[in-house]
Amino acid sequence: MSTLYHDLTSAKQFHSSRLKGKVAVVTASSDGIGFAIAKRLGYEGASVVISSRKEDNVNKAVITLRSEGINVEGVVCHVSNAEQRKELFETAKSKFGGIDILVSNAAVNPAVSPVLETDEKVWDKIFDVNVKSSWLLAKEAYPELMKRGGGSIVFVASIAGYQPMEPLGPYSISKTTLLGMTKAIAYEVVHDNIRVNCVAPGIVSTKFASAITTSDAAKDKSLSIVPMKRFGKPDEIAGAVAFLVSDDASYVTGETLVVAGGAYAHL
């Protein structure tokens, strides 16, 4: 049984209607954590717009999600591209009538190096995608959420935002920035009936984290800080996001929910 089939099958147990009538936009969602989030929100009744930089990946993900009965559209979107971000929201409006939920999941880590040895271009790319684009997505989604009378924004950060991972210093710092941005925006839009929260995953078994999860040495070192002694699953992050964007979290805003198997998180 393929991993994708198993994940989709296991997700059926979470089928509910608590997000019925909602429209969600999820970035970087053709694979990994983003795909799991889109799938979970769809199973809970939301119509979903997914996106990725590669058209083939978007098309495959759309076919898979539709085969499971999820109401979904796909858009090619590099989050640093203003026109492609615009198309993301235009699709949500034209196909589903608006947007209620934004999940900003896109992130990059183009190089591994200590903070003070990082090339400036690498630093700029990390912050352009991980931080600036997340801010722009929220900024552009804001008027659309206002039209719907409110909504929810979730940024996907990382446990590394609390405890920098060597040698992922710049990436870790970018994720720390998302924790602060979550609180700052949440306080500004709280009276607009918009909640803004963040999820900080631990190390999750995805392609993005394969360098850590597939090497025995790196695996042992990484799991040494995880009391549960295993890596997370994309579905486990998706469940946290589904909670935060639902009415079950109606009194939660400006918070970061750590989903990291008990790994220490304090800032």
N, C-alpha and C positions, 0 to 999 in steps of 0.2 A: 504493500500500500504506500503510495507516495506521501511525502510530508504534507504537500499542499492539500491533498484529498483528506488526510487525517485531520488537519487543522480546520478545514471547512466543515467536516462531519462533526467534530467535537464542538464547533461553535454553535451548532443547531440547538444545543441544550439551552442557549441563552436567548433563544428567539422570544421576543416580547414586542409590545406595542408602545413602550414608554417614549419612543422618539417618533411615533407616527405623526406625519404631517410636517416634520422638520426637514430642512435641506442642509446638508453638510458638505463643505469643501475640505478635502484632505490633500495636502501636498506630499510629494514623494511617496506615492501610495500604490505603486504597481508591484511592490515586493516588500518583504520584511515587516517591520513594525507598522509602517504606513498602510500597507495592504491589510494587515490584521485589523487596524482601526477602522478602515473603510468597511470591511466585511462585518465587523461587530455592529457598527452604527446602522448598517443596512439590515442586519438581522433584527435590530430593535425598531425597525420601521422607518428609518430615515431614507430619503432619496439622497444619493451621494454623487459628488463630482470628484473623480480621482484624477491624478496627474503624475507625470514623470517626464524626464528629459527625452526619452526615446519612444517614438511612436509605436514600434513593435511591442514594447513592454506594456504600454497603455492598452493597446488593442487586446493583448492576451489576458490582461487582468480584467478588462471589461467583460470579455466572453466568459471567463470563469465566474465572475460575480453574478452576471445575468443568469447563468445556468443554475445558480442557487436561488433564483427568484428575487434578487436584489435590484432595485430601481437605480440604475447607475449610468452616468455618462463619463467619458474620458477625454482629457485635454492634454496635449503636449505642452509642458510648462517648465522652463528653467526659471526658478523663482527670482533670479537676478534680472530677468528680461521683463521690462515694464509692459510691453505689448502682450506677452504671453500671460502675465498675471491678469491683465485686463480681460483676456479671453476666458480665463478661469471663472471670473465672476459673471461675465456676460453669459456664459453657458449655464451657470446656475440660475440666472434670471430667466433666460429664454426657454430653457427646458423644464425648470421646476418652479419658476415664479419668484425666486428670491433666495436669500441665504439666512440661515438661523445659527449655523455652527461653522466656525473656522478652526481647523486643526493644522497648525504650522509644524510640519515634521521634517522638512528638508534640511540636510546638513552635509558638510563636507569636511574631510581632513586630508588634504592633498599631500602632506609630508609629515614625517615623524622627526621631531628635533626638540632639544631643550628650548625653553622660552627665549633665552638670550642668544641663541644661535640660529633662530628661525629667520629665514629669508623674508624680507619685507613684502614681497609679492605673495608669498604663502600666507603670511599674516593677514594681508588685505583680502585675499580670497576667502579665508575662513570667516572673517568678520563680515564680509559682504554677503555671504550666503547664510551663515548661521544666525547673525544678529540683524544686520541692516534689512535683509529681505523679510525676516520675520516681522520687523517693525513696519515695513511697507505693506505687507499683507494685512496686518491688523489695521493700519491706517486706511487702506483701501476698502476693507470689509466694513469698517465702522459705519459709514453712511447707509450701507445696505442693511446692516443690523438695525439701525435706527428706523428704517422704513418698516421693518417687521415688528417694531415695538420692543425690541430687545433681542438678546441672544447670548451666545457663549463663544469664547475664544480659549483655545488650549494651545500652549506652546510645549513642544517636546524638548526637554533639556537632557540632562544626564546626571548620574551619580557623580560623575567627574566634575560637575559644577560645584559640588561640596568638598570633595577630596580630589585634587588634581591627580591625574594618572600619568606617571612617568612612562615614556617621554611624550605624552600628549598634552603638553602645557598649553599651547595656544588654543587648541580645541577645548580644553577644560575651561579656560578663561572665558571663551565665547559662551559656554553653557552657563557659567556663573552669571554672566551678563543677562541671560534670559530670566534668571530668577528675580533679578532686580527689575527688569522690564515688566514682568508679570505684575509685581506689586504696584509699580508706578502707574501703569495703564489701568489696572483694576480700580484704583482710587479715583481716577479721573472719570471713569464711565459708569461708576456704580449707580448713579442716579438716573442713568439712561436705561436701566434694567438690563445691563450687559454685565455678565460675569466673566472674569479673566483668571484662568488658572494655569498651572503648569504640571507636567508629569516628568519626573526624573527617573528614567529606567536605570537599572543596574546593567550588568553585561548580559546582553541578550543574544541568543544563537541566531545570527543573521549573516548575510554576506558581508555587511558593513563591518561586523566584528570578527570576521573569520580568522584574521591574523592572531587574535587572542584565543578564540574558542577551538581552533584546530591544532595548535602547537601544544605539545604536552608540557613543555617548560612554561610557556605563557599561561596555559590553562591552570597549572598548579599554583602559580604565583597569583593569578587573578582570583581563584577560588579561596585563597587563604584569607581574604577579607570578607568572605560571604558566609555567614553562619549557616545558611541552608545548604551550602556546599554543592550548589548546582547553578548553571546559568538560567536566566529567565527565558520565557517563551513569548513570542510576539503577542499571542492571545492574552497573556497576563497583563501586558501593557494596555492592550485594547480595552480590557475590562475596566481599567482605571479611568481611561478617557471617557468611555461610555457613561460611567458614573458621574464624572465631572460635568458633562454636557447635558445631563438629564435633570429633571426636577427633583430627583433624590438629593441633589447637591445644591438645592435652591438657596441655601444659607452659606455657601462656600464661595469665596472669591478672594483673589490675591494670594492664594496658597499654592504650594508645590507639594504634590503627592509623590513621595519616594516609593518606587516599586523595585526593590533591589535585594530581596532575599535576606534582609536584616543587616546589610552593609551599613556601616556607620555614616551618618549624614548630619552634619551640623555646620552652620555658618553664622 
